[in-house]
């Protein structure tokens, strides 16, 4: 009787072990497949000489394929929705570590980037797929709840939400299209501004200091920086014109103080052309096409100057 009982226990044990092994294998394969797609999408671990770094403002502002065709170089487009200045610093750490040929970072700037408000409070979740990298793991550990951290650390396939899975497949398909079709409703925007219902420019010293630390870091790596202001809608810019102009002056001062920094402001003349905008800060495909063509022209001059 004991022998029969022991055999049943052993049978369940080996079946359970096989089940765990299969789950472990599927989990690791899923992670490997999706992570490779994200590396392709963001341009990590490649031979790119230039990287675009920012949030959706820059993501929708420049066409990676057209840039590569115009400049004849490989470009990483490491742009993610809702990331703040601390997370962009983290992204740059990833790029510097993974892309050994990196010479130029195009850093997307805007008047609201030091505010902190209006960006996702849970944007650290976008970094879950990279938890095996020490700097990413440390950052997530500081920001994520204890149980969340360990769940995603142990179950690798749980690191991917719908947006990350989509990004992975877009990486395999080499798709970086701007899908924000349509034109901004300026009448509604004016009404919201009139009612004081819009995001304010309230910059913090901590965010500004972190940004300047990022620029210093890039300088130490001998990486050139272009602070690139993709145009935001003039109506929105003028809602707090004094604060807006102060931020523009601040970016200009960084160009003066840092020999490796150039500031390109495309608000003039494009911010007044509402037909180029999907909403108050994002360009639609027509706007992206025009801004990309202008940017290629300016960067061709930049590369000639630095040869």
Backbone bond lengths (Angstrom), bond angles and torsions (degrees), N, CA, C in turn:
res aa  C-N    CA-C-N  psi(-1)  N-CA   C-N-CA  omega(-1)  CA-C   N-CA-C  phi
1 X - - - 1.471 - - 1.526 111.11 -
2 X 1.330 115.27 -44.21 1.457 120.15 179.26 1.524 111.59 -63.88
3 X 1.360 115.41 -38.46 1.466 120.37 179.78 1.509 110.66 -62.97
4 X 1.364 115.43 -44.08 1.473 120.13 179.28 1.530 110.44 -63.27
5 X 1.335 116.34 -42.61 1.469 121.55 179.74 1.530 110.39 -63.95
6 X 1.310 116.21 -42.11 1.474 120.55 178.91 1.516 111.50 -63.47
7 X 1.319 117.34 -38.45 1.469 121.44 179.05 1.529 111.29 -65.02
8 X 1.362 114.86 -38.64 1.473 119.21 177.99 1.525 110.02 -64.00
9 X 1.336 115.68 -44.17 1.460 120.79 179.26 1.521 110.73 -61.23
10 X 1.318 116.86 -44.99 1.469 121.29 179.47 1.518 110.85 -62.51
11 X 1.348 114.88 -40.38 1.466 119.80 -179.85 1.529 110.67 -61.76
12 X 1.339 116.59 -46.71 1.468 120.95 177.89 1.527 111.21 -63.56
13 X 1.320 114.77 -38.51 1.467 119.38 -179.81 1.523 111.07 -61.59
14 X 1.323 117.10 -47.93 1.470 120.17 -177.75 1.526 111.70 -69.87
15 X 1.329 116.62 -35.06 1.465 119.55 175.85 1.535 110.54 -65.43
16 X 1.330 113.99 -42.21 1.463 118.40 178.10 1.514 111.61 -63.17
17 X 1.322 116.24 -41.79 1.462 121.53 178.57 1.519 110.89 -62.84
18 X 1.351 116.13 -42.07 1.467 120.42 178.70 1.527 110.56 -64.27
19 X 1.347 115.49 -40.22 1.472 120.37 179.29 1.527 110.51 -62.23
20 X 1.330 116.87 -45.45 1.461 121.37 178.69 1.522 110.70 -62.50
21 X 1.335 116.30 -41.31 1.470 120.61 179.27 1.527 111.25 -62.39
22 X 1.351 115.84 -41.70 1.473 119.90 179.40 1.527 110.54 -65.07
23 X 1.339 116.00 -44.32 1.468 119.77 178.05 1.526 111.17 -61.97
24 X 1.326 115.71 -43.22 1.463 121.45 178.92 1.528 110.71 -60.82
25 X 1.323 116.82 -42.31 1.469 121.78 -179.43 1.522 111.23 -66.73
26 X 1.340 116.17 -44.09 1.474 120.31 179.55 1.521 109.76 -64.06
27 X 1.336 116.02 -42.98 1.467 121.22 -179.62 1.524 110.82 -60.43
28 X 1.324 116.54 -45.75 1.461 120.72 -178.57 1.519 112.08 -70.17
29 X 1.341 116.99 -38.35 1.466 119.57 178.33 1.536 110.56 -65.92
30 X 1.338 116.49 -43.49 1.472 120.69 178.58 1.521 110.33 -58.89
31 X 1.328 115.71 -45.47 1.462 120.44 179.28 1.525 111.09 -62.36
32 X 1.330 116.82 -44.52 1.469 120.67 -179.40 1.522 110.67 -60.48
33 X 1.325 116.63 -44.90 1.465 121.65 -177.52 1.526 110.91 -65.63
34 X 1.328 116.64 -49.70 1.464 120.18 -177.07 1.530 111.73 -68.96
35 X 1.329 117.13 -36.91 1.460 120.38 -179.59 1.524 111.14 -65.91
36 X 1.318 116.47 -40.53 1.469 120.05 177.86 1.523 110.97 -62.33
37 X 1.341 116.93 -38.93 1.462 121.01 177.22 1.524 111.62 -63.87
38 X 1.341 116.86 -40.16 1.466 120.33 177.78 1.524 111.58 -67.01
39 X 1.331 117.15 -39.08 1.468 119.62 175.57 1.522 110.17 -58.38
40 X 1.346 116.35 -41.00 1.468 120.18 177.58 1.526 111.18 -64.73
41 X 1.329 115.81 -42.78 1.462 121.16 -175.29 1.525 111.76 -67.32
42 X 1.318 116.26 -42.79 1.461 120.52 -177.44 1.523 113.15 -90.26
43 X 1.316 117.47 -10.78 1.459 119.92 179.30 1.518 113.09 76.88
44 X 1.326 117.46 35.16 1.456 121.67 176.14 1.522 109.61 -91.53
45 X 1.317 116.42 145.79 1.465 122.79 179.93 1.528 111.45 59.11
46 X 1.320 116.02 48.45 1.460 120.21 173.83 1.525 109.22 -134.15
47 X 1.316 116.67 -168.93 1.472 121.28 -174.82 1.526 112.92 -102.29
48 X 1.316 116.86 25.86 1.462 119.67 -176.45 1.525 112.16 -65.78
49 X 1.325 115.15 139.33 1.470 122.10 175.97 1.528 111.23 -91.00
50 X 1.323 115.13 -19.76 1.463 120.47 -174.29 1.522 109.52 -134.22
51 X 1.343 116.72 143.08 1.461 121.15 178.99 1.515 110.35 -132.71
52 X 1.321 116.02 138.46 1.460 122.99 172.05 1.522 107.25 -96.55
53 X 1.327 117.65 127.25 1.463 121.42 -177.41 1.524 109.15 -129.68
54 X 1.321 116.89 126.16 1.453 120.06 178.89 1.511 110.87 169.30
55 X 1.344 116.21 -165.14 1.460 119.51 176.66 1.532 109.47 -105.90
56 X 1.332 117.14 -157.37 1.464 120.90 -171.61 1.527 113.23 -61.86
57 X 1.326 117.57 -24.23 1.464 122.17 177.86 1.527 110.40 -57.48
58 X 1.326 116.34 -47.97 1.465 121.08 177.95 1.527 111.03 -78.64
59 X 1.332 116.22 -35.05 1.467 121.27 179.56 1.524 111.07 -53.27
60 X 1.343 115.45 -45.38 1.460 120.72 -177.02 1.531 112.20 -90.06
61 X 1.328 116.00 -5.61 1.461 119.62 -176.73 1.507 114.88 -87.44
62 X 1.343 117.11 -27.93 1.466 120.36 -175.73 1.520 111.69 -129.08
63 X 1.306 115.66 139.93 1.464 123.63 178.93 1.531 108.71 -94.04
64 X 1.318 116.99 109.93 1.465 122.63 -177.50 1.533 112.35 -57.99
65 X 1.324 116.92 -44.85 1.469 120.69 -176.81 1.526 110.99 -63.49
66 X 1.328 116.45 -45.24 1.471 120.65 179.45 1.528 111.22 -65.01
67 X 1.326 116.56 -36.32 1.464 120.09 176.49 1.527 110.70 -62.76
68 X 1.322 116.24 -46.65 1.471 120.26 -179.02 1.523 111.15 -64.09
69 X 1.320 116.21 -39.68 1.468 119.86 178.34 1.524 111.14 -65.73
70 X 1.328 116.70 -40.65 1.458 120.50 -177.24 1.511 113.71 -74.62
71 X 1.352 116.91 -34.03 1.461 121.24 -174.67 1.527 113.59 -100.37
72 X 1.345 116.22 -12.69 1.475 121.72 178.86 1.522 112.34 61.00
73 X 1.341 116.26 38.77 1.460 120.92 176.63 1.526 108.96 -138.61
74 X 1.339 115.60 162.75 1.460 120.43 174.04 1.534 109.39 -82.35
75 X 1.327 115.90 139.13 1.462 121.08 -176.36 1.528 109.84 -130.82
76 X 1.328 116.02 132.87 1.464 121.46 171.98 1.527 108.44 -91.89
77 X 1.320 115.61 132.42 1.464 119.75 177.13 1.523 107.42 -112.39
78 X 1.330 115.62 83.86 1.455 120.80 -177.95 1.521 108.44 -97.63
79 X 1.328 114.95 78.01 1.466 122.55 179.52 1.521 108.20 -121.24
80 X 1.332 116.26 135.94 1.455 120.48 -175.60 1.522 109.85 -139.06
81 X 1.315 116.42 142.60 1.469 121.08 -177.03 1.525 111.34 -64.93
82 X 1.337 115.93 131.61 1.448 121.35 169.92 1.507 117.85 78.65
83 X 1.340 118.90 5.02 1.465 118.92 -175.99 1.534 111.18 -74.89
84 X 1.335 115.69 140.55 1.454 121.34 179.01 1.526 110.64 -94.28
85 X 1.325 117.77 -175.69 1.470 120.31 -175.17 1.529 111.97 -66.56
86 X 1.338 117.44 -32.98 1.467 120.16 178.28 1.523 110.51 -67.06
87 X 1.310 116.44 -39.50 1.465 119.89 -179.59 1.525 111.55 -74.36
88 X 1.307 117.82 -30.67 1.461 119.96 174.34 1.529 110.07 -67.63
89 X 1.320 116.22 -35.69 1.462 120.36 174.76 1.523 109.93 -61.05
90 X 1.316 116.44 -40.80 1.461 122.54 177.38 1.531 110.61 -64.07
91 X 1.312 116.64 -42.20 1.463 121.51 178.46 1.520 111.17 -62.28
92 X 1.324 116.09 -38.83 1.466 120.27 178.25 1.528 110.46 -67.36
93 X 1.327 117.26 -37.61 1.467 120.35 174.42 1.529 110.28 -58.17
94 X 1.322 116.44 -43.35 1.462 120.77 178.01 1.526 111.22 -61.23
95 X 1.312 115.88 -46.10 1.458 120.78 -178.07 1.529 112.04 -63.25
96 X 1.323 115.78 -45.29 1.471 120.18 -178.89 1.525 110.35 -61.84
97 X 1.334 115.68 -38.82 1.460 120.24 -178.81 1.522 111.96 -72.78
98 X 1.331 116.79 -37.32 1.468 120.20 -171.78 1.527 114.16 -94.81
99 X 1.326 117.83 -24.07 1.464 121.15 -175.09 1.526 109.84 -115.08
100 X 1.310 115.69 93.34 1.459 121.13 -171.36 1.528 114.10 -69.69
101 X 1.335 117.52 -18.57 1.468 120.83 -177.52 1.528 113.29 -98.04
102 X 1.305 116.88 8.80 1.460 121.12 -175.68 1.533 111.69 -63.58
103 X 1.341 115.81 126.47 1.469 121.90 -179.14 1.526 113.46 -121.29
104 X 1.339 115.80 -22.14 1.462 120.04 -173.62 1.516 110.73 -143.00
105 X 1.330 116.32 130.64 1.468 121.95 173.70 1.522 108.45 -114.24
106 X 1.319 115.73 125.68 1.465 121.78 173.71 1.527 105.80 -98.89
107 X 1.303 115.58 107.66 1.457 122.39 -173.72 1.527 108.63 -100.78
108 X 1.315 116.90 116.63 1.461 121.31 -179.59 1.515 112.08 -71.21
109 X 1.316 117.27 124.08 1.467 121.24 179.97 1.526 110.00 -121.12
110 X 1.332 114.66 156.57 1.463 121.16 173.26 1.524 108.56 -157.84
111 X 1.303 117.13 168.79 1.463 121.74 -173.82 1.522 113.54 -69.67
112 X 1.337 117.63 -14.84 1.460 121.67 -176.14 1.531 112.73 -104.30
113 X 1.311 117.92 3.32 1.470 120.33 -170.38 1.519 114.40 -70.13
114 X 1.325 118.34 -19.91 1.463 120.75 -179.99 1.521 112.79 -97.89
115 X 1.319 115.69 1.44 1.459 120.78 -176.68 1.522 111.87 -73.17
116 X 1.327 114.94 -42.99 1.465 119.38 -178.00 1.510 112.05 89.23
117 X 1.317 118.05 -37.87 1.461 121.68 179.02 1.525 109.89 -75.44
118 X 1.337 114.85 149.84 1.463 119.32 177.30 1.509 112.93 92.17
119 X 1.367 117.14 -11.42 1.449 120.67 175.20 1.525 108.42 -100.39
120 X 1.318 116.18 159.84 1.452 120.37 -176.14 1.524 112.25 -65.82
121 X 1.344 116.11 130.17 1.460 119.92 177.00 1.521 111.13 -75.17
122 X 1.320 116.81 -18.06 1.462 121.26 -179.18 1.527 112.09 -108.47
123 X 1.328 116.28 24.81 1.466 118.81 -176.14 1.524 112.70 -65.97
124 X 1.352 116.99 -16.67 1.470 119.07 175.86 1.531 111.19 -59.39
125 X 1.343 116.71 -23.80 1.464 120.19 -179.37 1.521 112.23 -64.25
126 X 1.321 116.41 -23.71 1.460 119.84 178.08 1.533 111.79 -67.91
127 X 1.334 116.15 -15.97 1.458 120.44 -177.69 1.529 112.82 -96.43
128 X 1.327 117.40 -0.25 1.462 120.27 -179.73 1.540 113.63 -52.15
129 X 1.344 118.96 -41.80 1.473 118.25 -178.72 1.530 114.13 -58.60
130 X 1.329 117.52 -21.66 1.464 120.94 -175.95 1.530 112.20 -101.67
131 X 1.329 116.62 23.01 1.461 120.56 -175.81 1.523 114.06 -62.19
132 X 1.311 117.20 -21.06 1.465 119.30 179.67 1.521 112.50 -74.63
133 X 1.336 116.88 -10.60 1.460 120.82 174.59 1.520 108.17 -87.18
134 X 1.303 117.31 130.54 1.466 121.66 -171.23 1.531 112.91 -58.18
135 X 1.331 117.00 -44.86 1.468 119.30 -177.14 1.528 111.17 -65.13
136 X 1.343 116.55 -33.80 1.462 120.76 178.99 1.528 109.78 -73.03
137 X 1.309 115.76 -43.68 1.461 120.53 179.81 1.533 110.58 -58.98
138 X 1.320 116.37 -43.95 1.471 120.57 179.35 1.518 111.03 -62.01
139 X 1.342 116.44 -42.22 1.466 120.60 -178.63 1.527 110.89 -64.78
140 X 1.325 116.75 -45.76 1.469 120.50 -179.04 1.525 110.32 -65.62
141 X 1.320 116.22 -39.04 1.458 120.88 -179.78 1.531 111.24 -59.03
142 X 1.342 115.94 -35.00 1.467 120.96 -179.94 1.526 112.34 -75.36
143 X 1.338 117.34 -25.42 1.464 120.99 -171.95 1.529 115.12 -108.13
144 X 1.331 117.25 -26.65 1.459 120.28 -175.30 1.524 111.55 -91.18
145 X 1.330 117.74 149.12 1.466 120.19 171.43 1.525 110.32 -58.38
146 X 1.321 116.50 150.40 1.467 122.46 -174.93 1.530 112.07 -52.21
147 X 1.353 116.47 -50.72 1.461 120.14 -176.35 1.518 112.16 -66.96
148 X 1.343 116.87 -33.97 1.466 121.24 177.44 1.521 110.86 -64.19
149 X 1.317 115.20 -45.25 1.464 119.88 -178.98 1.528 110.91 -57.15
150 X 1.310 116.95 -50.30 1.461 120.21 -174.60 1.520 112.35 -73.23
151 X 1.328 117.58 -31.44 1.465 119.31 175.65 1.521 110.63 -60.86
152 X 1.349 115.38 -47.52 1.465 119.34 -177.74 1.527 112.17 -75.42
153 X 1.299 116.16 -26.27 1.466 119.36 177.12 1.529 110.36 -69.02
154 X 1.334 116.70 -41.23 1.466 121.31 -175.44 1.529 112.32 -84.33
155 X 1.334 117.20 -39.59 1.472 120.98 -178.51 1.517 108.03 -105.87
156 X 1.303 116.34 95.44 1.462 121.66 -169.43 1.525 113.13 -65.58
157 X 1.324 117.54 -35.64 1.470 119.50 -178.56 1.523 111.85 -68.24
158 X 1.344 117.75 -17.52 1.461 120.81 178.88 1.528 111.63 -76.75
159 X 1.333 117.35 -4.91 1.466 121.40 -178.11 1.533 112.69 -76.97
160 X 1.330 116.63 -8.86 1.457 120.32 -171.99 1.517 111.28 -111.65
161 X 1.358 115.79 119.91 1.460 119.70 171.28 1.531 108.78 -92.89
162 X 1.308 115.86 -175.73 1.473 120.52 -175.99 1.532 111.71 -59.49
163 X 1.330 116.78 -41.65 1.467 120.42 -178.36 1.522 111.42 -66.23
164 X 1.335 117.20 -38.66 1.466 120.72 -179.59 1.525 111.25 -71.17
165 X 1.333 116.81 -37.89 1.467 120.04 176.08 1.528 109.48 -63.44
166 X 1.334 115.87 -43.54 1.467 120.54 177.70 1.532 110.52 -60.47
167 X 1.341 116.69 -44.25 1.460 120.58 178.51 1.513 112.17 -61.04
168 X 1.335 116.58 -38.70 1.463 120.92 179.00 1.526 110.84 -62.43
169 X 1.323 116.72 -47.61 1.465 119.86 -179.61 1.526 111.09 -67.20
170 X 1.326 116.79 -35.08 1.463 119.72 175.86 1.531 110.38 -64.37
171 X 1.333 115.79 -32.64 1.459 119.60 176.06 1.514 112.15 -64.47
172 X 1.322 116.80 -43.38 1.464 120.53 177.64 1.523 111.42 -66.43
173 X 1.337 116.02 -36.83 1.470 121.00 -178.20 1.530 112.69 -85.50
174 X 1.343 116.51 -5.50 1.465 122.29 -178.14 1.537 111.42 56.45
175 X 1.333 114.13 52.32 1.461 120.93 -178.85 1.530 109.42 -116.63
176 X 1.327 115.52 119.08 1.466 120.81 177.98 1.536 110.51 -128.05
177 X 1.331 116.68 29.58 1.467 121.24 -174.40 1.524 112.17 -65.00
178 X 1.331 115.02 150.19 1.460 122.05 169.88 1.529 107.31 -84.37
179 X 1.337 116.03 114.58 1.466 120.68 -176.69 1.524 113.06 -101.20
180 X 1.340 116.71 10.45 1.463 120.75 -180.00 1.533 109.65 -88.21
181 X 1.320 116.08 78.05 1.458 121.08 180.00 1.534 110.56 -81.28
182 X 1.331 115.07 151.48 1.455 119.55 178.74 1.516 111.33 116.85
183 X 1.329 115.76 175.61 1.465 122.00 -177.38 1.527 109.15 -127.85
184 X 1.303 116.25 141.07 1.464 122.95 -177.44 1.531 111.68 -57.80
185 X 1.331 114.53 142.25 1.467 121.44 175.95 1.533 107.48 -88.95
186 X 1.309 117.10 94.73 1.462 121.25 -175.60 1.536 112.23 -70.40
187 X 1.323 116.69 -28.60 1.475 119.83 -179.82 1.533 109.86 -65.57
188 X 1.321 116.88 -47.14 1.469 121.22 178.50 1.518 110.83 -63.81
189 X 1.338 115.85 -40.50 1.467 119.76 -179.53 1.526 110.54 -62.33
190 X 1.305 117.20 -43.87 1.468 120.92 179.17 1.528 110.84 -61.50
191 X 1.331 116.45 -37.65 1.465 120.90 178.93 1.532 110.81 -65.70
192 X 1.339 115.51 -41.67 1.462 120.07 179.25 1.531 110.85 -64.60
193 X 1.309 115.84 -40.95 1.474 119.84 178.84 1.528 110.12 -65.88
194 X 1.319 115.57 -40.56 1.464 120.36 179.50 1.530 111.16 -61.67
195 X 1.347 116.03 -34.28 1.461 121.55 179.65 1.527 111.90 -89.21
196 X 1.317 115.86 6.25 1.463 121.69 179.73 1.532 111.92 64.80
197 X 1.329 115.71 32.59 1.465 121.39 -179.74 1.529 109.94 -107.97
198 X 1.306 115.52 72.55 1.460 120.32 178.98 1.523 108.91 -153.41
199 X 1.315 116.02 162.87 1.461 120.98 -178.14 1.524 110.50 -73.58
200 X 1.315 115.40 126.07 1.456 120.85 -177.01 1.531 111.72 -86.86
201 X 1.323 116.10 157.21 1.459 122.58 174.41 1.524 107.33 -91.44
202 X 1.323 116.25 102.69 1.467 121.37 -179.62 1.528 107.24 -131.74
203 X 1.298 117.01 78.44 1.460 121.46 -174.31 1.523 111.72 -72.90
204 X 1.340 115.27 143.21 1.459 120.76 177.69 1.526 110.51 -106.22
205 X 1.329 115.01 147.61 1.462 119.97 178.91 1.529 111.29 -63.08
206 X 1.325 116.56 -36.14 1.470 120.85 -178.75 1.523 111.02 -62.62
207 X 1.329 116.85 -44.09 1.460 120.45 179.31 1.523 111.58 -67.23
208 X 1.320 115.93 -40.36 1.464 119.71 178.73 1.535 110.77 -64.54
209 X 1.338 115.92 -40.27 1.467 120.83 179.26 1.532 110.71 -65.24
210 X 1.325 116.72 -40.80 1.472 120.22 179.02 1.514 111.01 -63.18
211 X 1.305 116.29 -40.63 1.461 121.76 178.00 1.526 111.15 -61.39
212 X 1.318 116.51 -44.27 1.459 120.51 -179.82 1.532 111.39 -67.88
213 X 1.320 117.31 -31.85 1.465 120.91 174.24 1.523 110.88 -64.83
214 X 1.326 116.16 -36.34 1.470 120.87 177.29 1.522 110.47 -63.90
215 X 1.330 116.60 -44.49 1.467 120.55 178.97 1.527 111.01 -62.83
216 X 1.325 117.23 -40.25 1.461 121.61 178.25 1.527 110.60 -63.67
217 X 1.312 115.92 -41.10 1.462 120.99 178.88 1.528 110.87 -60.74
218 X 1.325 116.47 -45.22 1.462 120.63 -179.81 1.524 111.05 -65.65
219 X 1.309 116.12 -35.41 1.463 120.69 176.87 1.524 110.72 -62.05
220 X 1.327 116.95 -40.99 1.466 121.54 179.80 1.524 111.80 -65.51
221 X 1.334 115.84 -28.70 1.464 120.83 177.67 1.536 111.62 -87.00
222 X 1.344 116.76 3.89 1.472 122.15 -177.54 1.526 112.12 58.07
223 X 1.317 115.42 38.63 1.457 121.40 177.58 1.526 108.69 -105.34
224 X 1.326 115.83 125.09 1.463 121.00 178.03 1.534 110.11 -70.46
225 X 1.325 116.77 150.46 1.468 121.65 -178.43 1.520 110.12 -128.87
226 X 1.319 115.34 131.04 1.463 120.66 169.40 1.518 107.07 -111.98
227 X 1.328 116.70 115.57 1.458 121.94 172.49 1.521 106.31 -81.97
228 X 1.300 116.39 109.76 1.462 120.64 -169.81 1.526 110.77 -112.37
229 X 1.317 115.28 117.05 1.457 121.12 178.01 1.530 108.90 -96.39
230 X 1.337 116.19 95.25 1.463 120.67 168.78 1.523 106.48 -61.98
231 X 1.323 119.48 132.40 1.472 119.90 -173.62 1.528 113.73 -57.68
232 X 1.300 115.61 140.22 1.459 122.54 168.94 1.531 107.21 -110.08
233 X 1.300 116.70 154.82 1.464 121.58 -171.00 1.528 111.62 -60.72
234 X 1.329 116.70 132.02 1.454 122.27 -175.83 1.523 113.76 -56.09
235 X 1.319 117.24 -37.97 1.463 121.13 179.25 1.528 109.99 -58.60
236 X 1.312 115.81 -41.47 1.464 122.36 -179.94 1.529 110.81 -71.60
237 X 1.331 116.07 -41.72 1.471 120.52 178.73 1.529 111.43 -59.76
238 X 1.321 115.33 -37.92 1.469 120.38 -175.72 1.521 114.01 -81.09
239 X 1.343 116.74 -5.98 1.466 119.63 179.47 1.528 110.79 -62.49
240 X 1.329 115.99 -34.50 1.468 122.11 174.32 1.532 107.00 -135.36
241 X 1.301 115.42 67.59 1.468 121.17 -169.93 1.526 113.45 -60.96
242 X 1.322 118.06 -37.01 1.468 120.39 -179.29 1.521 110.16 -64.71
243 X 1.333 116.78 -47.95 1.464 120.84 178.79 1.531 111.11 -65.80
244 X 1.329 115.48 -38.90 1.465 119.52 179.25 1.528 110.56 -61.32
245 X 1.315 116.82 -47.32 1.470 120.88 -179.33 1.524 111.71 -66.40
246 X 1.324 116.93 -30.41 1.465 120.35 176.47 1.526 110.20 -63.60
247 X 1.335 116.40 -42.51 1.467 119.74 -179.97 1.530 110.86 -66.87
248 X 1.312 117.39 -37.90 1.467 120.27 176.79 1.529 109.77 -62.37
249 X 1.320 116.71 -42.86 1.469 121.10 177.71 1.521 111.45 -62.96
250 X 1.322 115.96 -36.44 1.462 120.62 178.38 1.527 110.58 -62.59
251 X 1.331 117.34 -46.09 1.465 120.50 179.27 1.533 110.86 -63.04
252 X 1.320 116.20 -38.13 1.465 119.80 177.29 1.526 111.25 -63.59
253 X 1.333 116.36 -36.92 1.469 120.17 -179.58 1.521 111.38 -66.88
254 X 1.332 116.69 -31.72 1.465 120.45 178.68 1.525 110.64 -67.47
255 X 1.330 116.28 -35.20 1.466 120.35 177.09 1.524 109.87 -64.52
256 X 1.314 116.87 -38.69 1.470 121.36 -179.67 1.526 110.85 -69.13
257 X 1.343 117.21 -40.76 1.459 121.65 -174.92 1.534 113.98 -80.09
258 X 1.343 117.00 -25.27 1.465 120.60 -174.06 1.522 110.71 -116.29
259 X 1.328 117.97 115.08 1.469 120.57 -177.71 1.526 114.41 -65.55
260 X 1.338 116.75 -19.37 1.469 119.58 -179.56 1.526 112.47 -95.72
261 X 1.362 117.51 7.09 1.469 121.36 -174.90 1.519 111.34 -115.23
262 X 1.337 115.67 134.88 1.466 123.54 173.24 1.531 107.41 -123.61
263 X 1.315 117.21 137.84 1.462 121.45 176.72 1.522 109.56 -110.18
264 X 1.329 116.17 122.74 1.459 122.17 176.31 1.528 108.66 -115.68
265 X 1.308 116.00 117.60 1.460 122.31 -178.74 1.528 108.90 -111.24
266 X 1.336 116.55 112.89 1.465 121.27 -177.32 1.535 112.58 -100.05
267 X 1.319 117.62 14.74 1.468 118.65 178.83 1.525 111.77 -63.50
268 X 1.293 115.64 -38.35 1.469 120.71 178.26 1.530 108.47 -98.69
269 X 1.324 119.19 117.42 1.477 129.33 12.02 1.531 114.05 -104.36
270 X 1.342 117.61 7.10 1.466 119.17 -165.88 1.525 115.02 -78.19
271 X 1.344 118.38 -22.14 1.465 119.66 -176.33 1.529 112.65 -64.88
272 X 1.318 116.48 -20.57 1.469 120.26 -179.09 1.529 112.82 -87.52
273 X 1.318 117.16 -4.93 1.473 121.22 -176.30 1.530 109.33 -99.17
274 X 1.319 116.46 86.31 1.470 121.63 -174.49 1.523 112.55 -61.24
275 X 1.330 117.89 -24.62 1.461 120.61 -179.08 1.529 113.17 -66.25
276 X 1.342 117.06 -12.60 1.468 121.58 -179.80 1.529 112.41 -90.58
277 X 1.336 117.16 -5.29 1.463 121.24 -171.72 1.521 112.84 -110.55
278 X 1.339 114.07 139.93 1.467 121.07 172.35 1.528 109.64 -82.08
279 X 1.338 115.35 -41.98 1.456 122.17 173.22 1.528 107.75 -145.72
280 X 1.307 117.68 -164.14 1.471 120.10 -171.93 1.532 114.49 -65.15
281 X 1.348 117.95 -24.38 1.470 119.12 -179.23 1.528 114.56 -123.32
282 X 1.333 117.34 -12.19 1.469 119.98 -175.75 1.535 111.59 -108.12
283 X 1.313 115.25 136.28 1.459 120.59 175.84 1.524 110.21 -80.22
284 X 1.312 116.25 150.93 1.462 120.74 169.80 1.532 108.33 -90.11
285 X 1.339 120.10 176.59 1.465 120.53 -177.65 1.534 114.36 -55.42
286 X 1.328 117.37 -35.26 1.473 119.70 178.60 1.528 110.52 -65.26
287 X 1.333 115.11 -42.81 1.463 119.71 178.09 1.522 111.75 -65.44
288 X 1.318 115.91 -42.29 1.464 120.12 179.02 1.534 111.22 -60.16
289 X 1.306 116.53 -40.93 1.464 120.93 -179.37 1.527 111.15 -61.29
290 X 1.329 117.01 -45.08 1.471 121.71 -178.48 1.524 111.29 -68.31
291 X 1.336 116.99 -45.14 1.465 120.97 -178.47 1.529 110.51 -66.82
292 X 1.327 116.94 -38.70 1.468 120.17 179.12 1.525 110.79 -63.58
293 X 1.323 117.22 -43.93 1.469 121.18 -179.93 1.532 110.79 -61.52
294 X 1.326 116.58 -42.15 1.464 120.92 178.06 1.529 111.17 -65.70
295 X 1.321 115.58 -40.11 1.462 120.59 -179.29 1.528 111.31 -67.11
296 X 1.325 117.16 -40.04 1.471 120.90 176.39 1.522 109.91 -58.75
297 X 1.324 115.97 -43.90 1.467 121.30 179.06 1.528 110.86 -59.60
298 X 1.324 117.06 -45.62 1.469 121.17 -179.59 1.525 111.89 -67.88
299 X 1.335 116.94 -37.96 1.459 119.35 -178.73 1.522 112.63 -74.41
300 X 1.299 116.98 -27.98 1.472 119.30 174.67 1.517 109.70 -61.67
301 X 1.327 116.09 -38.93 1.468 121.08 175.70 1.525 109.96 -65.89
302 X 1.341 116.77 -42.11 1.462 121.99 180.00 1.524 110.55 -59.45
303 X 1.334 117.23 -46.22 1.460 120.44 -176.70 1.534 111.42 -69.51
304 X 1.318 117.04 -35.44 1.468 119.80 176.36 1.525 109.91 -62.86
305 X 1.323 115.93 -40.73 1.463 121.82 -177.95 1.525 111.71 -67.26
306 X 1.351 117.61 -30.57 1.457 120.91 -174.42 1.524 113.58 -102.09
307 X 1.311 117.20 9.90 1.472 119.64 176.71 1.530 109.76 -80.83
